Amino acid sequence: MMHRFDPLILAVTLALAAFQAQAQTPTLQPGDYIAAVVNQDVVAASEVVQRTERLRAEARQRGEVMPETSGLRKQALDALIEDRVLVTYARENGPRIDEAELDRVVANVAAQNKLTMDKLRERLKADGTDFKSFRENLRDQMMTERVREREVQGRIKITDAEIDDYLDKKRAALEQGGQINLAQVLVTVPEGAPDGVVAERRARAEAALARVKAGEDFAKVAREVSEDGNKAKGGEIGLRPADRLPDIFVAAVQKLKTGEVAPELVRSGAGFHILKVVERQGAASLTQSLQTHARHILLRPSAQLTAEVAARRLAEMKRQIEAGQARFEDLARANSEDGSAPEGGDLGWMGAGGFVPEFEEAMNALPLNGISGPVMSRFGVHLIQVLERRSVEVELKQLREQARGALREQKYDEAYQEWVKDLRNKAFVEVREWQD
């Protein structure tokens, strides 16, 4: 179960960028070759070359050892074949998209890209793309997204026994963990950082941990070293139920008493953490749900905007907000690629399981008014701010629906991969030999 960032918006807000990246079915030009035939469609050799170069550039930006060209080409061809399998299946089995709806979505794409319809046509023409082809590519994206949600969700089965087991485990965790106030020192590690950078960041965190172990005040070290939004408060995250903290945090401090510091660094997707237990309180109730009012800025990676560049842009936005040079809501309206942009990125109140796990984990680690670093999810790269939190009573029926949603989310990726594998096994795929 995904929040909740509208899947149709997911499909269409990147339509222009996707088209510029030549994700659309190509028309073979003189001198081009067919690399593969997929059902009633083709993959052009020029597409394979372009996708290979994109993969090479992405690997270079991540600081990875450059793969062999033949290996990259196979990755590129496999990805393009998968694209064609999905879109040809959607054309045959997807819901029809009428012209009026397509007109509305095209207008939305123009608005999301801050273009008038005339400017959109001009931009497409400058890229060598006719407007009719753009519309049909957008129609394919919409059908594919809707078919994917329908087919994948239909494969996911959640039994009452699974819900009972999930709730029993949550109840046991709450009874054991209660509420915890943690303080942290965070030394961030950029996503995809090379080994040398990771080693340098680890050494910095180890030095800070050594200072704390030697008796230095934890809050002082946090203010001097930590790279998160609550360092001014000595690194305190704030009192919250154990199940609202990242699992790796809870595991690291499970045996610690109030005032004690975890003896080892904790590694997460954000970087290296030093954790201290500031306070513990009694167990929370399963029927008491903590809701969070948050907002975000979302940038979606594309051929023109890699995940690394998107993260750097969001990090600069965070710096501007914290320096008082810009307001979060203004940057969200001007830059966010989500349907919440007109409301300044406001996502409203949401309980447990309301967002995808990586987003929710980062959000739960923030103090009130805290701003995250760039957070990657399957929707793109986010900058998150927590505005308010509240505890509400949850009825048993609602509790079971929340459990069902969380279990669906856990099973989604596996169900999606199985669906794609089944489609490819049933598809007609002919790979042809060709030379650059």
Buried (B, 14 or more C-beta within 10 A) or exposed (E): BBBBBBBBBBBBBBBBBBBBBBBBBBEEEEEBBBBBBBBEBBBBBBBBBBBBEBBBEBBEEBBEEEBEEEEBBBBBBBBBBBBBBBBBBBBEEBEEBEEEEBEEBBEBBBBBBEBEBEEBBEBBEEEEBEEEBBBBBBBBBBBBBBBBBEBBBEBBEBEEEBBEEBBEEBBEBBBEBBBBBBBBBBBBBBBBBEEEEBEEBBEBBBEBBEBBEEEEEBBEBBBEBBBBBBBEBBBBBBBBBBBBBBEBBBEBBEEBEEEEBBEEBBBBEBBBBBBBBBBBEEBBBBEEBBBBBBBBBBBBBBBEBBBBBBBBBBBEBBEBBEEEEBEBBEBBBEBBBBBBBEBBBBBBBBBBBBBBEBBBBBBBBBBEEBBBBBBBBEBBBBBBBBBEBEEEEBEEEBBBBBBBBBBBBBBBEEBBEEBBEEBBEEBEBEBEEEEE
